[in-house]
């Protein structure tokens, strides 16, 4: 698949990478729309790029944590979603077990990862997302209005 990989300040390259592997409890999404957030722009423009360890390796990642897409495949154990569902994504992946998660402050999770930083984000053709981070959309609404 094609993906926009950020290697450093003002160094975004469109490259071919593998479609992410689907694991139990996760879904494979075909990205339909992505928002470019201030965080994305800040890292793109920053003169001192902060290397981030990601699934692609140290210091390179696929941005785009504000995204919506269509479910293309579901992993083992996924029950609330099926192929063809349209979803918007909550990009913070949290453990659900630490004290922060237990009190509902998942954004402070001690072992969190973020789609578009650690995980492949919306500047790719596909990404994988945990089932519980996908929220169904109406099939009648326009993609462009879903992430703004």
Residue pairs with C-beta under 8 A, 6 or more apart in sequence:
1 16
1 17
1 18
1 19
1 124
1 125
1 126
2 14
2 15
2 16
2 124
2 125
3 14
3 15
3 16
3 17
3 62
3 120
3 123
3 124
3 125
4 12
4 13
4 14
4 62
4 63
4 64
4 123
4 124
5 12
5 13
5 14
5 15
5 17
5 56
5 60
5 61
5 62
6 12
6 43
6 44
6 60
6 61
6 62
6 63
7 13
7 59
7 60
8 49
8 59
9 44
9 45
9 46
9 47
9 48
9 49
10 44
10 45
12 44
12 63
12 123
17 56
17 62
17 120
17 124
19 28
19 125
19 126
20 28
20 55
20 119
20 120
20 126
20 127
20 128
21 128
22 28
22 73
22 74
22 75
22 128
23 75
23 128
24 75
24 76
24 77
25 75
25 76
25 77
25 78
25 130
25 131
26 75
26 78
26 128
26 129
26 130
26 131
27 71
27 72
27 73
27 74
27 75
27 78
27 81
27 87
27 128
27 129
27 130
27 131
27 134
28 71
28 72
28 73
28 74
28 75
28 126
28 127
28 128
29 67
29 69
29 70
29 71
29 72
29 87
29 89
29 126
29 127
29 128
29 129
29 134
30 69
30 70
30 72
30 125
30 126
31 64
31 67
31 68
31 69
31 122
31 124
31 125
31 126
31 127
32 68
32 69
32 70
32 86
32 143
33 67
33 68
33 69
33 122
33 143
33 144
33 146
33 147
34 64
34 66
34 67
34 68
34 121
34 122
34 123
34 147
35 64
35 66
35 67
35 122
35 147
35 148
36 63
36 64
36 66
37 65
37 66
39 65
40 63
40 64
40 65
40 116
43 49
43 50
43 63
44 63
49 59
51 58
51 59
52 58
52 59
52 61
52 117
52 118
53 118
54 60
54 61
54 62
54 117
54 118
54 119
55 118
55 119
55 120
56 62
56 120
61 116
61 117
61 118
61 120
61 121
62 116
62 120
62 121
62 122
62 123
62 124
62 127
63 116
63 117
63 121
63 122
63 123
64 115
64 116
64 121
64 122
64 123
64 124
65 91
65 114
65 115
65 116
65 117
65 121
65 122
66 91
66 116
66 122
66 147
67 88
67 89
67 91
67 115
67 116
67 121
67 122
67 127
67 147
68 86
68 87
68 88
68 89
68 137
68 143
68 146
68 147
69 86
69 87
69 89
69 122
69 127
70 84
70 85
70 86
70 87
71 81
71 82
71 83
71 84
71 85
71 86
71 87
71 134
72 83
72 126
73 83
74 81
74 82
74 83
74 131
75 131
78 131
79 131
80 131
81 87
81 131
81 134
81 136
85 134
85 136
86 136
86 137
86 138
86 139
86 143
87 129
87 134
87 135
87 136
87 137
88 134
88 135
88 137
88 146
88 147
89 115
89 129
89 133
89 134
89 135
90 133
90 134
90 135
91 114
91 115
91 116
91 121
91 133
92 106
92 107
92 109
92 112
92 114
92 115
92 133
93 112
93 113
93 114
93 115
93 118
93 119
93 130
93 133
94 100
94 101
94 106
94 107
94 109
94 111
94 112
95 101
95 109
95 110
95 111
95 112
96 106
98 109
98 110
98 111
100 106
100 108
100 109
100 110
101 109
106 112
113 119
115 121
115 122
115 127
115 129
115 133
116 122
116 123
119 127
119 128
119 129
120 126
120 127
120 128
121 127
137 146
